[in-house]
Amino acid sequence: MLRPKEVCQRLGISYTTLREYVRRGWIKPVVLESGWWRFREEDVDKLMGLTRARRAVLYARVSSHAQKDDLDRQIRALEEWARKNNVQEYEVITDIGSDLNEDRKGFRKILKLAVERKISKVVVAYPDRLTRFGFETLEELLRSFGVEIVVLNHEDRDPREELVEDLITIISHFAGKLYGMRSHKYEKMVEGVRRLVEDP
């Protein structure tokens, strides 16, 4: 019989993820008189077969093509994490675009893989590589599909450039709604905002 901590270590998951596996019926604990959980080793072995069949996703994102060097650095850091944690089955997914854009191709692919239960982890360098707002909500959503988000760093090194891109994205969206994406007023407003926020 294994304690929850031992099960988490064997599976490489958090206690929260283990509780989610129990809730979904993937593994059934033996409840002691004290109320503590224990798990049969054979049940853990079966679950290991299930979770090992699901690969990890290493996700990297930058807001523009000018940040390609940063994208490469993120990928190297993620692959180094995979090597150190003996994660051999993984897929690298990247995006170039604002974290406010929910229609990112790579981001949508992650959601699809999670729903199809083909992945067990999403590993990112920083939380805002996935999304700047609603990270906890996204984390809870993916957890319901047995997917854990692993964040290597919790504070971005220099968020200024990303924040500028986000602000321009927001202004562009609402200017497009007001004036139309092809109008002269739209282009004038977006260009004016860009000059204002990018002026040192």
N, C-alpha and C positions, 0 to 999 in steps of 0.2 A: 504494500500500500504506500502511495506517495503523497506527500504533503503538497498543497497548492504551489508553494514556492519551488519545489522540485519539479513539478509539472511545467511551470513557466520557464524554468531554466532549460529543460529538455526541448521544449517546443520553440524557445526563443521568442516568447510573447510576454505581454504585460499581464498583471492580475486582472485588469479590466477586460482584456481580450478573453482570458480564460472564463470569466463570468459570462461573457457573451456567448462563448461556445456552449456553456452549460445551458444558458437560456434557450439557445436554438436547438438543444437536444443532440449536439454532436458528441458530447461526452457526459456521462452521468456520475455524479459524485456519490460516495458512500457517506451518509451523514451520521456521525458519531453521537452518542448520548449527550456529549458536551455541546453539540451543534456544529463542531468543526467538520470541514470537508476532508475526505481522503479519496484517492483515486486508484483504481486497479491498474497495475502496470500494463496488462494486456490491452486495456482500453486506451491508455496513453499511446501505446505503440500503434494502434489502429489510427488514432488521430494524427500521429506523426506522419503516417503514410498519406493522409489526406492533405495536411498542410504542406508537406514537402512537394506534393504535386503542383502546388500553386506557387508561382514564381514571384519575385519581388520586382517592383518598378523603381528605378532610379530616375527621379524627375528633376530637370534643370530648366530654368527659364530666365530670360533677360527681356528687357522692354524694347530693345532696338538692335538692328544689325551691327551698330557701332560697338556694341558690348560683347562681341564674339569672344574676346579674350576671357571675359568673366564667365561666359557660358562654358568655355573649355575648363576653367578652373573649378567650376562647380562639378562638372562631370568627373574630373580627376579625383576630387574629394569624395564623391559618392562611390566611385569604383574602389577607392582605397578603403572606405568603410566596408564595402562588400568583401574585399579580400581579408580584412582583419576579422570579420565576423563569419568567415567561411561560407558566405552566400555565393553559390555558384550559378544558380538558376535565376537570372535577372534580365530585365530589358531596360535599356536607356531610352527615355522619352523626353523630348525637348520641345520648347515653345519659344517663339520670339514674338512678344506682344505684351500689352499691359495686363496686370493682374486683375483689372476691372473688367476685362473682356472675358465673358463666360463661354464664348464660342471658340476658344482656343482649341486647335485640333488635338494636341497632345492631352490637354486637360480632359476633353470629352472622351478620349480613348481610355483614360484611366477610369472614369466613371463607368464606361461600358464594360471594361475588364472586371471591375469590382462587382457589378450586377451579375455578370456571368460566372462569378466566383473562380476566376482564373488567376487571381493574385492574392498574396497574403500580406504584403507590406508596400507602402509607398514611402520612399526615402527622399528627403529634400534637404538642401543645405540650410535654408531659412524658412520659417513659416510662410512668409509672403511670396515665396516662389509659387506656392499653390494659390493663395488668395490673401489679399490684405485685410478684407473684412469677412467675418463669418467663419473664421478658421475652426472654432470649436464646434460649430454646427456641421461643417464638412467632416470633421473628425468623428463626430457621433454618427453621421450618416454612413461613412465607410466602415466604422466599427460594426454596424448592424449587418454588414456583409462579411464580417470576419477579417477585415483589412485594418491593419495598424499603420498609423502615420509615424514615421521616425524622423525627428528633426535633429540635425547635427549641431546647429547653432541657433540660439534664440534671439540674437540681436544682429541685424544687418550692419555691415561695416560702414556704408555711406548711403543712406536712403535718399539723399537729396535728388539725384538724377531720376530715380524711380518715382518719387513724389511729383516731380515736375511733369513727367510723362503722364501720370495719373490725372493731374489737374487739367492738362491739355486734352486728355481723352474725355473727361467729364464735360468741359466747355464745348468741345467739338460735338458731343452727343446732343446737348441741349440747343446749341446753335443750329445744328442740322434740323432739329424739330421745329425751331422757330422760323428759319429762313429757307430751308431746303438745302441739301448737300451740295448743289451745284450753283447756288446763288453767290453774287458778289459780296453781299453782307456776311454770309457764312465765312468765306475765305478771309475777309478783312478782320472779322472778330477773332478767328482762330490764330491768324498771323500776329495780330496785336497782342493777344494773350501770350503767345510763344515768345515774342520779343520781350514782354514785360517780365516773365518769370525766369527767362534764361539770361537776362541782363545781370552781370556780376555786380 
